[in-house]
Every structure is written in C-alpha cells, then in structure tokens.
C-alpha cells in the first residue's frame, strides 16, 4: 500500500509506522479495508498523517476500522458541520432504520458519535479547528445525540405503554434534559462526562 514509505516521510516515522501496523494487524482478515486504502491514495495519506499526529486517533481507527470511511473525503473530515447540519445528518441516518430495530438505531448512534469525534480530533491535531470550535463541536454532538435518543425513547414508551398521564389542567406533559457542567457551559472536551438532569411534567399519580 506504500504505507511504510509514507510513514517514513513523517518526522516521527518510526512511531507512525508502529501505529499504522497495529491498524493493519486489526484489519488483516478483512481485506475490504485494505482494498479501500490501496485504491484511495487520499485516504491512505490522511491515515498516515493522523497516525503520525495522534496515538488516540490511531488506536480509535484500529478498534473501529469502519471509521476508515471517514478518511475518504478530506473536505468533510476537516470541515466541521454546524449544529443544524449535525441534527439533520443524524435524523437522516435514523430514518433509514426500521422503527422496531432498536439495536440498529443504537448502532447508528454509536457510529455517528465515533465518526464525529474522529473528525473533531482530526481537525484539532491538524490545526484546522480552533480550540473554541472544538468545544462547540463536541457540545453540539452531545446535544444532537441526546435529542435523538429522547425522541426514540419517547416513541418506544408511547408504543409500549401509551402516552404518559397529563398534568394539571390536562396539559400534555413535557420532558426536558438539562445539561450541567461543561455540557451546559458549551465547554466539552474529548474525555468529558455528561452531567444531566431529567425533568418531566407528567402526573405521577396517573398510569
């Protein structure tokens, strides 16, 4: 694939090659990934650059080789979407999955998070994404996923158990996810936890 030669051109060529070899070992029995890299020199170039710049990215790609697809287009890899674009992308992906396929929906959510976490890290280490935008991107990502999870959970609850009891005056109950800490302050980092509080307006005395 020319990966060894490409790694050799990096300032830390030895480290880069060791990280890239871990990925090759991880996908050795799945030739489709090797073909993807051999047939897409641009993806191979991005792989080498990112492996040289970040051991975390190299490890993430080794653990989840499906993320190699994200390297095919450098424009999307290094161009962060706005919050509305993130929301629409996730909605479109979930719409392709049958409503009853809960595991498929969860897998789509997991991939979406990993793919965009990779994009954030790539933009950060390649210095195409300023630090303040890193926090914004990660916070938007969390918010969009939480909103989609809420919509899925609400739908499944209503299908299985009916709509929750109405509150005082027969008002349709609401459900709210409140973000505290770094999520509430739009300051999320790559290792941040989500501090959440859940509020609802349903009548607890009604079935």
N, C-alpha and C positions, 0 to 999 in steps of 0.2 A: 504493500500500500504506500510505500515511501514514508511511513510514519517515523521510522528510525532516523532517516535523513532530515526530516522536518524538525524532529526533536533536537537533533544535533545543531541546528541553526539557532536554537534558543539560548539565551545567556546561561540558563541553568539546565543545559541539555541532559545531563545525567538524571537529575530529578524528574524532568519532564518525561524522559523515556521510561523510567520506572513506573510513573503514574499511568502512562499510556499502556504499558504492558499489562498492568492489572486489569484495565478495561478489556484488552484483547483476550486475556485469560477468561474473563467473565462471560464473553460472548462467543468463545471458540466453538461451541456446539450449536450456535445459532448463526448460520452463515449469512442470513439476510442482513444482519447488522454490518458484517464485514464487507458485503457487497455494496451496501449503502455508502460506506466510507470510500471504497475503492472507485465507485462510479461517480462520486461527488467530491471533487478536489476541494471545493469551498468548505464543505462540512469537515473534511479532514484537517484543513488549515485552521478552522475555528477550534476543533478539538485539541490540536496541538497547542495553540495559543492559550486556551483556557486551562489545559493541564499544566502548562508551564507557570501560569499565573496563580493558580489556586488548587491546593490539595483537596479542599472541600468539594469543588466542582468535579474534580477527577473521581473522587470517591462516590459522589452522587451519580455520576454517569455510569460508574461500574456497578452500582447497586441497582440502578434503573436504566438499563440500556435503551429502553423505549424512548427516553429523552433525547437520544441522538437525533431524532426527527427535528428537534428544535434548532439544530445547527445548520439545517439546510438553507435557511434564508437569513443572512446576516442582518438584513434590514429589520425584520421583526425581532430578531434576537436582541438587538441593541436599541430598539425604538420602543420605549415604554408606552403602553396604551393609557388613555385616560380612564377614570372610574366608569364612565358610562360605556366605554368600549369593553372593559373587562366584564361588566354586567351582561352586556349583550352577547359576548363570546360564550360565557358560561351558560346563559339561557339557551343559546342555540345548540350547544352540546347536549344539554339535558333533554331538550325536546326530541332528540334523535333516539332516546332510550324509552322503551315502554314504561308506563307508569307503575306497573306491577313489578318491574325489575329493580328492586331496591339495591341489590348488590351492584348491579351495573351502574346505577346512579352514584353510589358511593365511590366506586372505582373511578368514574369520570371526575368527581370532585377531587379525589386524591391526585389524579394525574394533572388536573388543572392547577392545583396548588404547587406541585413539584415543578411543573413546566414554567410557571411564572416566577417561582423562587429561583430557578436556574437563570431566567432572564435578568432578574434583579442582580444576582451575583455577577453574571457576565458583564452587565453594564457597569457595575461598581468596580470590578478589577480591571476592566479595560478603560476606565475613567470616561465613559460616555454618559454616565448617570451621576449627577451631583449628589452629595450625601443627603441633602434635604429631600430630594426626589426619591431616594431610596426609601426613606421613612414613609413618604406619601404612598409610594407604590405598594409597599408591604401592608400598610394600613388599609388601603383600598381593596387589596386582595382579600384580607381577612373580612372586611365588611361585606364584600360581594358574596363570598362563600357562606358567611353566616346568614345573609338574607335568603340565599338559595336553599340552605338547609332548613331554615324556618318554613319556607314555602312548601318544601317536600314533606316535612314533619306534620305541618298543619293539614295538608291534603290527606295524608295517610290516617291521621287521627280522625278526621271527619268521616272518611270512608268506613273505618272500622267501628267507630263509637258514636258517630253523629256529631253535630256541631255542639260546642260547649254551651253551658247554660248562660242565658242572657243576664246582664247585670241589672241594677236598679233602673226602673223605667223601661225595661225591655230593650235597652241599647245593646247592639251587637258587641260582644266582648272583644277587646283588643289584646294583642300580645306584643311585648316590647323587649328587645335585647339592648341592654345598656352596657357600653364598654367603659371600663375604668382604666386607670394607669396609663401605660404607653399607648394602648389602643385608643382610649378616649382622648389622649393628647396628640394623636396622629404622629407618634414617635416610635413606631415599632421597629425593632431590629430583627436580624435573622434568627436569633435564639429567644425572642420574647415570648412570654406566655400571654394568653388572653384572659384578662380579668373581667368576668362577665357577671351581670345580674339580670335575672329574668323577671319581668313584671307582667301580670295579666289582669284583665278586668272581668273575668267570669265570676259568676255567683258560685262559691264553693259548696253551697247547700243543695245545688241542683245537680242531678245526674247528667 
